[in-house]
Amino acid sequence: MAEVSPLHRVIDSGRWDAERLLGRLIILVHATFLDAGFVPHNAHSDEPVALRVRSLGMHVVFYVCVPRFAGDARPVAHWACVDARSAAPLLSGGLDDTARALADDGALLASLWMELTEKLSSRALAGLCRENGLPAILNYASLPHDVVLAILARLADRKDRLRVASTCAELRRFVADHEDEMWHQSFVNRFDEMREIFLSMWTTNNLL
């Protein structure tokens, strides 16, 4: 399983071991971009989307500026801020161990991967398509959390939400992290529906 991880697609164990922790974090972010659908830049590519890094105390800010090819020439920035002290122990192991942690939905590294994907790589890809008139690449990762939450809360049966969660790792993590919120919203939605039914019945009975 580890050998097909997103990390193994961009680096081998020897180079991983030679990297310092900041370098490993940059590699992790780079892997989220490739996993989202970006391709490495080469001489035949159009305008590249460059990943930039800045340090703010003990935090590392990753950001990209998505160019526009029409209309407003100003680029659109997408960014994510990572606490270096929290990320360091997650990346201190070997490549195989790190890849296994990445595949573990309950691991902190998997949560970091999801956050980077949602805030940075997938959002940048969706923005690149939107800003330049290209067909949108629609997926849940490109939507705001509250929108995904509202959609899944419409599923009254928990079994239906589990079926949705089984479709991909990102949705599985999202459902696991927001189960209480979805249950609450589902209850509110169901209560509103029952209230409308009750009011409709009450109105009908009073008209008879």
C-alpha positions in Angstrom: 0.0 0.0 0.0 2.8 2.4 0.9 4.5 1.9 -2.5 1.6 3.5 -4.3 1.2 6.5 -2.0 1.3 10.1 -3.3 4.7 10.5 -1.6 6.3 7.6 -3.4 5.3 9.1 -6.7 7.5 12.1 -6.1 10.5 10.9 -4.1 12.4 7.8 -3.2 13.6 6.7 0.3 17.2 7.8 -0.2 16.3 11.4 -1.1 13.6 11.5 1.6 16.1 10.5 4.3 18.6 13.2 3.0 16.0 15.9 3.3 15.6 18.1 6.3 12.2 18.5 7.9 11.3 21.7 6.0 12.3 20.0 2.8 10.0 17.1 3.6 7.2 19.5 4.3 7.7 21.2 0.9 7.7 17.7 -0.8 4.5 16.8 1.0 2.8 20.0 -0.3 4.2 19.4 -3.8 2.7 15.9 -3.7 -0.8 17.3 -2.9 -0.6 19.4 -6.1 0.3 16.4 -8.3 -2.4 14.3 -6.5 -4.9 17.1 -7.2 -4.2 17.0 -11.0 -1.3 19.4 -11.6 1.6 18.2 -13.7 5.3 19.2 -13.3 6.4 22.2 -15.2 8.6 21.7 -18.3 9.8 23.8 -21.2 6.6 23.0 -23.2 4.2 24.0 -20.5 2.2 27.2 -20.6 2.3 29.7 -17.8 3.5 27.8 -14.7 1.8 27.9 -11.3 4.7 28.3 -8.9 4.5 27.1 -5.3 6.0 29.8 -3.0 7.1 29.5 0.6 7.4 32.1 3.4 8.2 31.7 7.1 6.3 33.6 9.8 7.9 32.8 13.1 7.2 29.1 13.7 4.7 28.9 10.9 5.3 28.2 7.2 3.0 29.8 4.6 2.6 28.0 1.3 0.9 30.0 -1.5 0.4 30.0 -5.2 -0.7 32.9 -7.5 -3.0 31.6 -10.2 -2.6 33.7 -13.4 -5.5 35.0 -15.4 -5.3 35.1 -19.1 -8.2 37.3 -19.8 -10.0 40.3 -18.1 -8.3 41.3 -14.8 -4.6 40.7 -15.1 -4.1 40.5 -11.3 -3.4 36.9 -10.2 -5.6 35.1 -7.6 -3.7 33.9 -4.5 -4.4 30.6 -2.6 -2.6 29.8 0.6 -2.3 27.6 3.6 -0.4 28.1 6.8 1.3 25.2 8.6 2.6 25.1 12.2 6.1 23.9 11.8 6.3 22.6 15.4 3.2 20.5 14.9 4.3 19.2 11.4 7.9 18.3 12.3 7.2 15.1 14.3 4.7 13.9 11.6 7.5 14.0 9.0 10.4 12.7 11.1 10.1 9.0 10.1 11.1 7.1 7.1 9.3 7.4 3.8 7.3 4.1 4.2 6.2 5.0 7.7 5.2 8.5 6.6 3.2 7.0 3.7 1.4 4.6 6.0 0.5 7.5 8.3 -0.8 9.4 5.3 -3.2 6.5 4.5 -4.4 6.3 8.1 -7.6 8.4 8.3 -7.1 8.8 12.1 -3.5 10.1 11.8 -2.6 13.8 12.2 -0.6 13.6 9.0 -3.7 12.6 7.0 -5.6 15.6 8.5 -2.7 17.9 7.4 -2.8 16.4 3.9 -6.5 17.0 3.7 -6.2 20.6 4.9 -3.4 21.3 2.4 -5.5 19.8 -0.4 -8.7 21.7 0.4 -7.1 25.1 1.1 -4.3 25.0 -1.4 -3.9 22.5 -4.2 -7.5 21.5 -5.2 -8.7 25.1 -4.6 -5.9 26.4 -6.8 -6.8 24.0 -9.6 -10.4 24.9 -9.4 -9.6 28.6 -9.4 -7.3 28.1 -12.4 -10.1 26.6 -14.4 -12.7 29.1 -13.3 -10.6 32.2 -13.8 -9.5 31.2 -17.3 -12.8 30.0 -18.7 -11.9 26.3 -18.6 -14.3 23.5 -17.7 -14.5 23.3 -14.0 -13.1 20.2 -12.3 -15.8 19.6 -9.8 -15.1 17.6 -6.6 -15.9 17.9 -3.0 -12.4 19.0 -2.1 -12.9 22.2 -4.2 -16.0 23.2 -2.2 -16.1 25.1 1.1 -16.5 22.9 4.2 -19.9 24.4 5.0 -21.2 23.6 1.5 -20.1 19.9 1.8 -21.5 19.8 5.3 -24.9 21.1 4.1 -25.0 18.6 1.2 -24.2 15.6 3.4 -26.5 16.7 6.1 -29.4 16.2 3.6 -28.7 12.5 4.0 -31.0 11.6 6.9 -29.7 8.0 7.1 -26.3 7.5 8.6 -25.8 4.5 6.3 -26.1 6.8 3.3 -23.4 9.0 4.7 -21.1 6.0 5.2 -21.7 5.0 1.6 -20.6 8.5 0.5 -17.6 8.2 2.8 -16.5 5.0 1.2 -16.1 6.7 -2.2 -12.7 8.3 -1.5 -10.3 9.0 1.3 -11.1 12.8 1.5 -14.8 12.2 2.0 -14.1 9.4 4.5 -12.0 11.8 6.6 -14.5 14.6 6.2 -17.4 12.4 7.4 -15.4 11.1 10.3 -14.3 14.6 11.4 -17.8 16.2 11.1 -20.2 13.3 12.0 -21.6 15.2 15.0 -22.2 18.4 13.0 -23.9 16.4 10.2 -26.1 14.6 12.7 -27.1 17.9 14.3 -27.8 19.5 10.9 -29.7 16.4 9.8 -31.8 16.5 12.9 -32.6 20.2 12.3 -33.5 19.5 8.6 -35.8 16.7 9.7 -37.4 18.8 12.4 -38.1 21.6 9.8 -39.6 19.1 7.5 -41.9 17.6 10.2 -42.9 21.1 11.3 -43.9 22.0 7.7 -45.9 18.8 7.5 -47.6 19.5 10.8 -48.4 23.1 9.9 -49.8 21.9 6.5 -52.0 19.3 8.2 -53.2 21.8 10.9 -54.1 24.3 8.2 -55.9 21.7 6.1 -57.9 20.5 9.2 -58.9 24.1 10.0 -60.2 24.7 6.5 -62.4 21.6 6.6 
